[in-house]
Amino acid sequence: MDKKLMVSLLLDFYGSLLSQKQREIMDFYYNDDLSLSEVADNIGITRQGVHDTVKRTETALYEMEEKLGLYKRFELVEKQLSAIENLSQNIEKTNEASYKDASIHNNVSKIIDIIHKLR
């Protein structure tokens, strides 16, 4: 995965654990796609200060993910929900083609509704 995308995702998961200044700098740099100089002008610190903060915060975000694994867990849950949804749709197709059982249809609909609520 592209580093910018990964850091942006990690910011979504762990941003609230950062200081306000770290969040602000990372948001400008990664989400608003500003250069180090532009971020420095907006924040009122040196370009080197922004660079150091970005590097330290990136390291902190990767360490948080390594220890807590929230993004990895989220990704796994999303894959499993997709698999459950696909299996449910296959059950529904088989039911429509062979059985036409209303209770199967209702239960599959409930499963798919639960999946959508979880997302």
C-alpha positions in Angstrom: 0.0 0.0 0.0 1.2 3.5 -0.8 2.8 5.2 2.3 0.7 8.3 2.1 -2.5 6.3 2.0 -1.3 4.1 4.9 -0.3 7.0 7.1 -3.6 8.7 6.3 -5.5 5.6 7.4 -3.5 5.3 10.5 -4.3 8.9 11.3 -8.0 8.0 11.1 -7.5 5.2 13.6 -5.0 6.8 16.0 -5.2 10.5 15.4 -7.0 11.1 18.6 -4.0 9.7 20.5 -1.7 12.4 19.0 -1.2 15.9 20.4 -3.3 18.6 18.7 -0.1 20.0 17.1 0.9 16.6 15.7 -2.7 16.1 14.3 -2.7 19.5 12.7 0.7 19.1 11.1 -0.1 15.6 9.8 -3.6 16.6 8.6 -2.1 19.5 6.6 0.7 17.3 5.2 -1.1 14.1 4.4 -4.8 15.0 4.0 -4.5 18.5 2.6 -1.3 17.5 0.6 0.6 20.6 1.6 4.4 20.8 1.2 6.6 21.0 4.3 7.1 24.7 3.6 3.4 25.4 3.3 2.7 23.5 6.5 5.5 25.5 8.2 3.9 28.8 7.1 0.4 27.7 8.3 1.7 26.5 11.7 4.3 29.2 12.3 7.3 26.9 12.7 10.3 26.0 10.6 10.3 23.6 7.7 12.7 21.4 9.6 10.4 21.5 12.6 7.5 20.2 10.4 9.8 17.5 8.9 10.9 16.3 12.3 7.3 16.2 13.6 6.1 14.3 10.5 8.8 11.7 10.8 8.4 11.3 14.6 4.6 11.1 14.2 4.8 8.5 11.4 7.0 6.4 13.6 4.6 6.7 16.5 1.6 5.8 14.2 3.3 2.7 12.9 4.3 1.7 16.5 0.7 2.2 17.6 -0.5 -0.1 14.8 2.1 -2.7 15.6 1.0 -2.7 19.3 -2.8 -2.2 18.9 -3.5 -3.6 15.4 -6.7 -1.6 15.0 -6.3 -1.1 11.2 -5.3 -4.7 10.7 -8.3 -5.9 12.7 -10.6 -3.5 10.7 -9.3 -4.8 7.4 -9.8 -8.4 8.6 -13.4 -7.7 9.7 -14.2 -6.0 6.4 -12.9 -9.0 4.4 -14.9 -11.4 6.6 -18.1 -9.2 6.3 -17.7 -9.2 2.5 -17.3 -13.0 2.5 -20.4 -13.4 4.7 -22.3 -11.1 2.4 -21.2 -13.0 -0.7 -22.2 -16.4 0.9 -25.6 -14.9 1.9 -26.2 -13.7 -1.6 -25.3 -17.2 -3.0 -27.7 -18.8 -0.5 -30.4 -16.4 -1.7 -29.8 -17.2 -5.3 -29.9 -21.0 -4.6 -33.1 -20.5 -2.6 -34.8 -18.5 -5.4 -33.8 -21.1 -8.0 -34.6 -24.3 -6.1 -36.6 -23.8 -2.9 -38.4 -20.5 -2.9 -38.5 -20.7 0.9 -39.7 -17.4 2.5 -38.0 -18.1 5.8 -34.6 -18.5 4.1 -35.2 -15.3 2.1 -36.1 -13.5 5.4 -33.1 -14.8 7.2 -30.7 -13.9 4.4 -32.2 -10.4 4.3 -31.6 -10.0 8.0 -28.0 -11.2 7.7 -27.3 -8.7 4.9 -29.0 -5.9 7.0 -26.8 -6.7 9.9 -23.7 -6.5 7.7 -24.7 -3.1 6.4 -25.3 -1.8 9.9 -21.8 -3.0 11.0 -20.2 -1.1 8.2 
